[in-house]
Amino acid sequence: MNIVRNCIAHGDRIPDKYFGAEGGRQGLAGPVNFITVLDDSLSFIVRKTLLRIVRDDLVENFKSKRESSRFWKKMGV
């Protein structure tokens, strides 16, 4: 999976083998390729992040890039 991440990060073409069923995992409806696994993971992280921002009333901390940077700095990230 790091190879796919590196290709995305550096703007390189993702090798075809990562779009196929081989090398992935077995899902309920058959083989699942790496790209699908990454897509599912990303959507989970984004959804959980947005839900926490709304649930914990943190929206004000993300109104601008400056506010966001300040928030993460305060959190030690």
C-alpha positions in Angstrom: 0.0 0.0 0.0 2.9 2.3 0.5 3.7 2.1 -3.2 0.3 3.4 -4.0 0.6 6.2 -1.4 4.0 7.2 -2.8 2.7 7.2 -6.4 -0.1 9.5 -5.4 2.2 11.8 -3.3 4.7 12.1 -6.1 2.3 12.4 -9.0 3.4 9.1 -10.5 1.2 6.6 -12.3 -0.2 3.9 -10.0 0.8 0.4 -11.4 -2.1 -1.5 -12.9 -1.7 -4.4 -10.5 -3.2 -2.3 -7.7 -6.5 -1.9 -9.6 -6.9 -5.7 -10.1 -8.2 -8.2 -7.6 -4.9 -10.1 -7.1 -3.0 -8.9 -4.1 -6.1 -7.4 -2.4 -8.2 -9.0 0.2 -11.3 -11.2 0.1 -14.5 -9.3 0.6 -18.1 -10.4 1.1 -18.8 -10.3 -2.6 -15.3 -11.5 -3.7 -11.9 -10.0 -4.1 -11.3 -6.3 -3.2 -8.4 -4.4 -4.7 -6.0 -2.1 -3.0 -7.6 1.1 -4.4 -11.0 0.2 -3.0 -9.5 -0.5 0.4 -7.7 2.9 0.4 -10.8 4.6 -0.7 -12.9 3.0 2.1 -10.2 3.9 4.6 -10.1 7.5 3.5 -13.8 8.0 3.6 -13.9 6.5 7.1 -11.2 8.9 8.3 -12.9 12.0 6.7 -16.3 11.0 8.1 -15.0 10.4 11.6 -13.1 13.7 11.5 -16.1 15.8 10.4 -18.4 14.1 12.9 -16.0 14.9 15.7 -15.6 18.5 14.6 -19.3 19.0 14.6 -20.0 16.9 17.8 -17.3 18.7 19.8 -18.3 22.1 18.5 -14.9 22.7 16.9 -16.2 24.4 13.8 -14.8 27.8 14.8 -11.3 26.3 14.9 -11.5 25.5 11.2 -13.0 28.6 9.7 -9.7 29.6 8.1 -6.3 28.2 7.5 -4.9 30.4 10.2 -7.5 29.2 12.8 -6.8 25.6 11.8 -3.0 26.0 12.1 -3.5 27.6 15.5 -5.8 24.7 16.6 -3.3 22.0 15.6 -0.4 23.9 17.2 -2.4 24.2 20.4 -3.0 20.4 20.2 0.8 19.8 19.8 0.5 18.4 16.3 
